[in-house]
Amino acid sequence: MRNLRLALAGLLSASTLTVVTLGAGASANAAGTSLATCKSTISAHEYAKGTLTVATDNPGYTPWFVNNSPSNGKGYESAVVYAIAKVLGISNSKVKWVTEPFDNSYTPGPKPFDFDINEISYTAARAKAVTFSKSYYDVQQSIVALKGSKIAKDHSPSQLKSYLYGDQIGTTGLAYINNYIKPTRPARVYSTLDQAVLALQTGQIDAIVIDTPTGQYMASSQIVNAKKKLIATQVGQFPSVGEHYGLLFAKNNAMVGCVNTALATLRSNGTLASLQKKWLGIYTSVPTIKP
């Protein structure tokens, strides 16, 4: 997935599509590490000495962040970062946020951060260039379309194949269209998600496929007409195919084991479930449909 941006420009040719596969049950690249050893591990491998440097894109949208302010601890991804820091004994004042465009995050090479949190789904292709933590959120994809459109009421598996879809290049939403819906016409591929949203608003495509929380927020709060009236609907969400979001690190970063240990702690003590209920609960009560 990718979160919604507001700059509107340039369609990419479908020939530039980066193939992304969704790994059902795919595992993270590193196991957990004892918390007793994590203080020294983190200190030795921090990007900036004495600071946990965390990246995300700009802007960051609800429900992952609130008011485009990652440092306020509000929104699911912001809250998860500060919960991880607490388990690792890192104070909030030692967490520094930096900007990293989504498309740059999973390219090979050194990274100007310790980890990136930006609704980045684990895929085997991406994991060749970077290292992922274990899941901090298990993802389902959903369909967003215009109210009153044919797909909004006619979306059986065979009917879904007949529509024209659009999505951002390199996203798992686009991969889901190609791998599971398998429409009769190739999906249109855009360089940013907001370009796909504009195409939906102007009737150039029938639907977008995107993770359920973001899709619900788009339909209920963001896709409007010239009179600021909401014009989109979330048609439904698809069954899980094992997709999940992981924190992204430079390849073989030694800190991932400590972060996995922190995530395991937050999962076992109920913190992740509590944060999901608080920040994502209202976004996930969406009917399930079959591709």
Secondary structure as UniProt FT lines:
FT   HELIX           14..16
FT   TURN            24..25
FT   HELIX           35..45
FT   TURN            49..50
FT   STRAND          51..56
FT   TURN            62..64
FT   TURN            67..68
FT   HELIX           70..72
FT   HELIX           76..87
FT   TURN            88..89
FT   HELIX           92..94
FT   STRAND          95..99
FT   HELIX           102..105
FT   STRAND          115..116
FT   HELIX           124..127
FT   TURN            128..129
FT   STRAND          130..138
FT   STRAND          141..146
FT   TURN            147..148
FT   HELIX           150..153
FT   HELIX           157..160
FT   TURN            161..162
FT   STRAND          165..168
FT   TURN            169..170
FT   HELIX           172..176
FT   HELIX           177..181
FT   STRAND          188..190
FT   HELIX           193..201
FT   TURN            202..203
FT   STRAND          207..211
FT   HELIX           212..217
FT   HELIX           218..222
FT   TURN            226..227
FT   STRAND          232..237
FT   STRAND          244..250
FT   TURN            251..252
FT   TURN            254..255
FT   HELIX           256..268
FT   TURN            269..270
FT   HELIX           271..280
FT   HELIX           281..283
//
